[in-house]
């Protein structure tokens, strides 16, 4: 799955995590201290709330973008030195590009979240004091966000197109790698299904989960400092009273609770999905053989295979039943957490409608990112089952000599 596409996959992913952590530490630990003007988070402190909001391309923002772009370019260059394979342009450079562009789209979300505050304050003023807001103020405020959104839409379309090609190359790498060992693998039950269907599903699920995971991480990096600064104006929480960084703690606590809950109640589902594919493969194989041999696929044999299929599906349905109860119950309740956390502050009238919208959006982005596993758990279960099947499939390759890379790499 990974060796066919990424150079030295274990070290590649470990180095990517370490490199990202180092880049974040250098920015927040060194560059902010040396260059206070580069501190993008300072624009969101309470002292700056009453002043002019920073534009999307302010000098402070531009320095951040240049730094992220530089980090995105440097990482592939390091892998040129330490090793690469024939899929280097897609696996290493492509991964870096997707991460950098994801950071850009998250920064657009930060800008829009910041814009919400001014805009909804204008709306509140217009509704509570008729005639106090000029039409030009209202329309000019809308006009400030439209150019940024238009650029963002273009970027999202282009990166979606690129990501589909990126994952198809990954699938191609897996297909070519497995076909190199076809004589070893052809006798494995369901070999054709592993190469055709599982690689296709693996690529499709990775498209949604991979994009979601990168977006979740980038959102946390961008929104957590913002949520922490906004917490200064939330004086108290229900039941707990005054808590420094209240909104951040509520978002993190809620999401961690949901993640642990989903992991516990859904722990059996990957194994059941794995077994489901095994009985489906046995059932399909008998039917395919029966097309060529009238002695096979007898009603009795098909009945036995289908009975095994039925039992596994019914077990799967039962486990998804209680999993759904916990999952949907938690996700529905989480929609009200912001309203509960802001209850005392709203009742006291200490904030404006614009601030409420800004906090709600920022809180939702942070909580949604932290809830990534809870929201994506059905897909994660499917991916785990596919991973288990492909790992079992690849176990038949163990001991075989590793081919020269050009033997399985097809550049597209």
DRENGUKOL-471649 format. One record per residue (C-alpha): residue number from 1; z, x, y. Coordinates in pm, whole numbers, m for minus. Example, Ala and Ser with C-alpha at 12.3 -4.5 7.8 and 13.67 -1.06 7.14 Angstrom:
REM DRENGUKOL-471649
k, z, x, y
1, 780, 1230, m450
2, 714, 1367, m106
END
This chain:
REM DRENGUKOL-471649
k, z, x, y
1, 0, 0, 0
2, 103, 263, 255
3, m8, 595, 107
4, m370, 482, 110
5, m368, 423, 488
6, m91, 624, 656
7, m57, 1004, 633
8, 268, 1083, 452
9, 396, 725, 509
10, 765, 797, 460
11, 766, 1072, 720
12, 527, 883, 943
13, 755, 581, 981
14, 1072, 791, 1004
15, 913, 1003, 1275
16, 792, 692, 1458
17, 1146, 549, 1467
18, 1299, 883, 1571
19, 1030, 941, 1834
20, 1081, 592, 1981
21, 1457, 640, 1996
22, 1413, 979, 2162
23, 1169, 837, 2418
24, 1411, 557, 2509
25, 1705, 801, 2530
26, 1509, 1039, 2755
27, 1412, 760, 2990
28, 1750, 590, 3024
29, 1957, 904, 2979
30, 1767, 1159, 3188
31, 1485, 1025, 3400
32, 1694, 743, 3548
33, 1960, 994, 3652
34, 1713, 1238, 3802
35, 1495, 973, 3966
36, 1698, 669, 4076
37, 1384, 514, 4223
38, 1240, 489, 3871
39, 1523, 265, 3752
40, 1328, m57, 3691
41, 1644, m239, 3584
42, 1802, m189, 3927
43, 1553, m436, 4070
44, 1731, m709, 3874
45, 2087, m636, 3985
46, 2266, m905, 4186
47, 2230, m697, 4506
48, 1853, m731, 4483
49, 1851, m1103, 4411
50, 1846, m1212, 4773
51, 1581, m962, 4877
52, 1214, m927, 4811
53, 1128, m935, 4440
54, 935, m630, 4316
55, 564, m688, 4243
56, 422, m627, 3898
57, 258, m303, 4014
58, 540, m172, 4229
59, 595, 209, 4233
60, 904, 169, 4016
61, 707, m25, 3757
62, 411, 209, 3765
63, 631, 508, 3678
64, 755, 321, 3371
65, 401, 234, 3265
66, 287, 595, 3305
67, 582, 717, 3098
68, 518, 467, 2816
69, 146, 547, 2817
70, 223, 919, 2800
71, 457, 866, 2505
72, 191, 656, 2333
73, m67, 933, 2371
74, 168, 1217, 2268
75, 272, 1068, 1932
76, m81, 1071, 1777
77, m131, 1424, 1911
78, 178, 1539, 1721
79, 31, 1399, 1400
80, m290, 1594, 1454
81, m78, 1905, 1420
82, 141, 1791, 1130
83, m112, 1617, 915
84, m367, 1340, 909
85, m595, 1162, 669
86, m935, 998, 695
87, m781, 681, 836
88, m598, 871, 1110
89, m781, 701, 1399
90, m680, 358, 1276
91, m341, 421, 1116
92, m188, 659, 1372
93, m386, 605, 1691
94, m425, 233, 1624
95, m53, 186, 1564
96, 32, 368, 1886
97, m217, 157, 2082
98, m72, m168, 1947
99, 282, m61, 2041
100, 183, 43, 2395
101, m10, m279, 2458
102, 282, m482, 2323
103, 505, m317, 2578
104, 261, m415, 2853
105, 261, m781, 2747
106, 641, m783, 2737
107, 650, m642, 3090
108, 432, m934, 3195
109, 697, m1163, 3046
110, 966, m982, 3248
111, 761, m1030, 3565
112, 707, m1401, 3492
113, 1076, m1447, 3413
114, 1161, m1289, 3747
115, 904, m1513, 3918
116, 1068, m1823, 3770
117, 1375, m1774, 3984
118, 1200, m1780, 4321
119, 961, m2056, 4221
120, 1223, m2295, 4086
121, 1449, m2228, 4383
122, 1159, m2348, 4599
123, 1125, m2654, 4375
124, 1497, m2728, 4405
125, 1486, m2692, 4783
126, 1178, m2914, 4811
127, 1334, m3188, 4599
128, 1681, m3182, 4754
129, 1567, m3138, 5115
130, 1229, m3311, 5167
131, 1017, m3133, 5425
132, 1206, m2803, 5402
133, 928, m2627, 5204
134, 585, m2563, 5352
135, 282, m2630, 5133
136, 167, m2273, 5195
137, 494, m2136, 5051
138, 455, m2342, 4735
139, 90, m2249, 4672
140, 132, m1885, 4768
141, 415, m1854, 4517
142, 188, m1990, 4243
143, m90, m1755, 4353
144, 128, m1447, 4299
145, 152, m1503, 3926
146, m205, m1608, 3846
147, m374, m1262, 3867
148, m114, m1109, 3637
149, m154, m1391, 3386
150, m532, m1363, 3388
151, m512, m991, 3309
152, m253, m1062, 3039
153, m475, m1324, 2875
154, m760, m1072, 2860
155, m535, m807, 2709
156, m396, m1051, 2449
157, m745, m1152, 2338
158, m866, m792, 2310
159, m556, m668, 2124
160, m575, m965, 1884
161, m936, m870, 1807
162, m837, m505, 1760
163, m539, m593, 1537
164, m760, m794, 1300
165, m989, m493, 1260
166, m688, m263, 1220
167, m549, m468, 932
168, m887, m508, 766
169, m914, m127, 762
170, m572, m118, 598
171, m688, m364, 336
172, m1003, m156, 284
173, m792, 156, 232
174, m582, m24, m31
175, m889, m167, m203
176, m1062, 172, m225
177, m747, 346, m341
178, m684, 97, m623
179, m1049, 103, m729
180, m1031, 479, m770
181, m776, 413, m1046
182, m954, 106, m1183
183, m980, 240, m1537
184, m600, 267, m1547
185, m542, m65, m1375
186, m809, m289, m1526
187, m597, m376, m1830
188, m296, m482, m1622
189, m251, m857, m1629
190, m381, m1003, m1305
191, m538, m675, m1191
192, m825, m852, m1016
193, m582, m1082, m839
194, m369, m789, m720
195, m668, m613, m565
196, m846, m916, m422
197, m579, m1173, m337
198, m262, m971, m280
199, m425, m713, m55
200, m578, m997, 147
201, m246, m1180, 178
202, m64, m856, 253
203, m297, m787, 546
204, m275, m1146, 673
205, 106, m1157, 664
206, 137, m810, 817
207, m80, m931, 1107
208, 170, m1198, 1208
209, 491, m1021, 1101
210, 388, m681, 1237
211, 291, m819, 1576
212, 608, m1029, 1584
213, 832, m735, 1496
214, 681, m503, 1758
215, 701, m777, 2019
216, 1064, m848, 1926
217, 1165, m482, 1964
218, 982, m443, 2294
219, 1133, m767, 2423
220, 1484, m644, 2345
221, 1420, m315, 2525
222, 1295, m500, 2833
223, 1516, m809, 2843
224, 1858, m690, 2727
225, 1929, m494, 3049
226, 1804, m791, 3250
227, 2027, m1034, 3061
228, 2321, m799, 3105
229, 2270, m788, 3483
230, 2229, m1166, 3504
231, 2559, m1208, 3319
232, 2739, m1091, 3633
233, 2680, m1433, 3791
234, 2805, m1623, 3484
235, 3176, m1621, 3554
236, 3312, m1774, 3234
237, 3224, m1888, 2884
238, 3360, m2200, 2711
239, 3671, m2120, 2504
240, 3663, m1748, 2598
241, 3694, m1748, 2976
242, 3563, m1450, 3172
243, 3371, m1197, 2962
244, 3175, m901, 3098
245, 2815, m914, 2975
246, 2880, m1265, 2845
247, 2520, m1380, 2800
248, 2419, m1067, 2611
249, 2712, m1100, 2370
250, 2637, m1468, 2308
251, 2267, m1398, 2239
252, 2338, m1106, 2007
253, 2620, m1287, 1824
254, 2416, m1603, 1771
255, 2113, m1415, 1642
256, 2311, m1189, 1409
257, 2487, m1491, 1264
258, 2152, m1659, 1195
259, 2001, m1346, 1044
260, 2291, m1294, 804
261, 2289, m1664, 716
262, 1918, m1662, 630
263, 1953, m1343, 424
264, 2241, m1488, 222
265, 2101, m1835, 151
266, 1748, m1701, 86
267, 1839, m1407, m135
268, 1692, m1561, m453
269, 1361, m1672, m305
270, 1166, m1341, m322
271, 1236, m1309, m695
272, 1129, m1669, m758
273, 808, m1615, m561
274, 744, m1302, m769
275, 793, m1495, m1094
276, 573, m1772, m960
277, 280, m1535, m924
278, 335, m1409, m1279
279, 317, m1756, m1435
280, 23, m1849, m1212
281, m160, m1533, m1322
282, m97, m1607, m1692
283, m220, m1965, m1649
284, m534, m1859, m1461
285, m611, m1577, m1705
286, m607, m1813, m2004
287, m840, m2054, m1827
288, m1083, m1775, m1734
289, m1089, m1642, m2091
290, m1142, m1997, m2217
291, m1468, m2017, m2023
292, m1616, m1749, m2252
293, m1433, m1819, m2577
294, m1390, m2171, m2711
295, m1099, m2061, m2929
296, m890, m1982, m2622
297, m741, m2213, m2358
298, m651, m2476, m2617
299, m469, m2784, m2488
300, m147, m2669, m2659
301, m162, m2320, m2506
302, m249, m2454, m2162
303, 31, m2708, m2194
304, 285, m2434, m2266
305, 166, m2221, m1975
306, 166, m2517, m1740
307, 518, m2613, m1849
308, 638, m2262, m1752
309, 456, m2311, m1421
310, 623, m2647, m1363
311, 975, m2515, m1432
312, 933, m2224, m1195
313, 798, m2445, m917
314, 1082, m2694, m954
315, 1337, m2411, m931
316, 1154, m2284, m624
317, 1156, m2631, m463
318, 1531, m2664, m521
319, 1614, m2329, m364
320, 1387, m2401, m65
321, 1569, m2733, m23
322, 1908, m2586, 62
323, 1744, m2292, 240
324, 1568, m2541, 468
325, 1894, m2721, 542
326, 2059, m2403, 669
327, 1749, m2264, 842
328, 1649, m2575, 1038
329, 2010, m2663, 1110
330, 2073, m2322, 1262
331, 1748, m2316, 1462
332, 1814, m2664, 1605
333, 2169, m2574, 1706
334, 2054, m2250, 1868
335, 1848, m2452, 2118
336, 2172, m2570, 2278
337, 2356, m2237, 2289
338, 2231, m2155, 2640
339, 2347, m2493, 2775
340, 2687, m2448, 2613
341, 2729, m2090, 2740
342, 2630, m2188, 3095
343, 2837, m2509, 3092
344, 3129, m2394, 3313
345, 2894, m2215, 3555
346, 2666, m2520, 3591
347, 2959, m2760, 3637
348, 3107, m2541, 3910
349, 2772, m2537, 4093
350, 2779, m2158, 4118
351, 2409, m2107, 4043
352, 2075, m2243, 4160
353, 1812, m2416, 3950
354, 1592, m2105, 3975
355, 1870, m1887, 3837
356, 1924, m2135, 3555
357, 1555, m2118, 3462
358, 1555, m1740, 3479
359, 1863, m1711, 3259
360, 1735, m1971, 3012
361, 1405, m1789, 2972
362, 1562, m1442, 2945
363, 1828, m1568, 2703
364, 1562, m1740, 2494
365, 1349, m1425, 2478
366, 1642, m1206, 2372
367, 1776, m1456, 2122
368, 1427, m1526, 1987
369, 1369, m1155, 1932
370, 1702, m1116, 1756
371, 1622, m1428, 1552
372, 1297, m1275, 1434
373, 1414, m1251, 1074
374, 1557, m1603, 1075
375, 1236, m1750, 1218
376, 1002, m1548, 998
377, 1206, m1561, 678
378, 954, m1772, 476
379, 681, m1518, 557
380, 918, m1231, 483
381, 992, m1384, 144
382, 619, m1405, 73
383, 568, m1045, 186
384, 857, m920, m30
385, 711, m1092, m336
386, 367, m941, m266
387, 527, m599, m215
388, 707, m629, m550
389, 385, m725, m728
390, 186, m439, m575
391, 466, m189, m646
392, 466, m305, m1008
393, 88, m274, m1009
394, 102, 75, m861
395, 355, 186, m1124
396, 62, 210, m1369
397, m85, 485, m1150
398, 222, 708, m1182
399, 138, 1040, m1339
400, m228, 1025, m1242
401, m360, 1308, m1025
402, m389, 1217, m658
403, m759, 1203, m572
404, m921, 1387, m289
405, m896, 1162, 13
406, m1269, 1138, 66
407, m1298, 983, m279
408, m1130, 661, m171
409, m1172, 655, 205
410, m1454, 451, 351
411, m1479, 470, 725
412, m1585, 141, 884
END
